[in-house]
Amino acid sequence: MPIGTESVALGGGGAVEGRPSAAADEGPRYRGRRVAVVVPAYNEENLIKETLDGIPDYVEKVYAINDGSADRTGAIIDAYAHHDPRIVPIHHDPNRGPGAAIVSGYSRALDDDMDIVATMDGDGQMDPRYLHKFLDPIVDGKCDFTLGNRLISPEYRGTMSKWRFFGNAMLTLLTKIASGYWSMMDPQNGYTAISHRALERIDFEDMYPRYGYLNDRLVRLNLYGFRIKNIPHPAKYGNEKSTIKYGRYIVRVSNLLLRDFLWRLKMKYVVFSFHPLVFFYSFGSVLSMIGLLGGGITLWEKMVWGYPVLFVHGTLSMLVFMMGVMFLSFAMLFDMTQERQNSTWY
C-alpha cells in the first residue's frame, strides 16, 4: 500500500491459520497471535530508547517511525534495528504528523499479516508492561479495539495538569457524541491495540494525519460496528514536553469531530441502514438553534430597544429550545442503544 515517501528496513514472516503467509510458522507469539507494535516518534532522542527497550519479547514486529525528527531519533532507531531484528525502521521526511506515522505502521502490519497491532508513543508515557491487558480482550474475541484509560482515577492520572485534564474531558465528551462510543473514556490516549479484521476493514489510509487521528479512528471503527474496550493504566509523565497547544488543538479537533459526526450519521444511519435518530438529531439541532436565536432576540428587544417584558416571546423561545434539547437527548439515547446492541462482528 503506497502511503508516501518513506524508507523501510527489515522484514519478517510467520504463518497464521486461516490466512496464507510466505514464511513458516516462526517467531514470537502472544497466546498464538502475531503481535506488532507501532511506535511513532518525533524528536524523542532522550526517550525512544526507554520505549524500545521495554517492548515485551512476545512482540514479533516493532514498526518504529521516525517522523521527520530534527534530532538523533532516526539514528537511534536504525541502531536498534541492527541488533534487534524485530525493529522495523520507517523514516518520514519531512514530518507528516503522528496520524500519518500510525498509518505507515498499520500499512506495514497488514503487509506482514500481523494478527494484532498495538500503538504506543515513543515518549515513554506508555508502560509496555501493560501491553498484555490490551491484547487479551481481542484474543478472547470480546472486542476488536482496546483503548487506554488514564482518567479513571487520580492515581492513574499521575501528574497530569488540571488544564490538560480539562482539555481531555472536553474532547472526551465531543468524541463520545461524534463517534457513538458512549462508554469510551480517554480518546486522546495513544496506547491502543486493534485486530487484523478491524484494521483490514476500516479505511485508515486517509485518516487525519495530525493528533486528531485518535478521534477520527474511533469514528471509523464505530461505522462498521466494532466493539471497543477501555483498559485502565497509569500515565507516566517525566521529562517529555508536549508540543500540543491545547487552545488551538481543541478548536481544530472540534471542527474535525463535527465533520466526522455528520459523516457517521450519513453513512451508518442513512447509507448502510436507516434509523430515525437522524431525524431526531436534525429536528433537535434546528429547534435548539431557533430557540437560542429567539431568546437572543428577546433579550435584545428588552435591553437595547427598551421593550416591556416580552413574556410571550421569551416563553415561546424557551419552549422551542427545550423541545430541541429533548429531540437531541432522544437521538443520543438511540445512539447509545445502538452501541450496546450492535453485534455485527460478534
FENWOZI-V491249 format. One line per field, one symbol per residue. burial: b if it has 24 or more other ideal C-beta (glycine too) atoms within 12 Angstrom, else e. Layout:
burial: ???
This chain:
burial: eebbebebbbebebebeeeeeeeeeebbbbeebbbbbbbbbbbbbebbbbbbebbbebbbbbbbbbbbbeeebbebbbebbeebebbbbbbbeebbbbbbbbbbbbbbbbbbbbbbbbbbbbbbbbbbebbbbbbebbbeeebbbbbbbbbeeeebbeebeeebbebbbbbbbbbbbbbbbbbbbbbbbbbbbbbbbbbbebebeebbbbbbbbbbbbbbbbbbbbbbbbbbbbbbeeebebebebeebbebbbebbeebbebbbebbbeeeeebebbebbebbbebbebbeebbeebeeeeeeeeeeeeeebbeebbebbebbeebbeebbebbeebbeebeeee
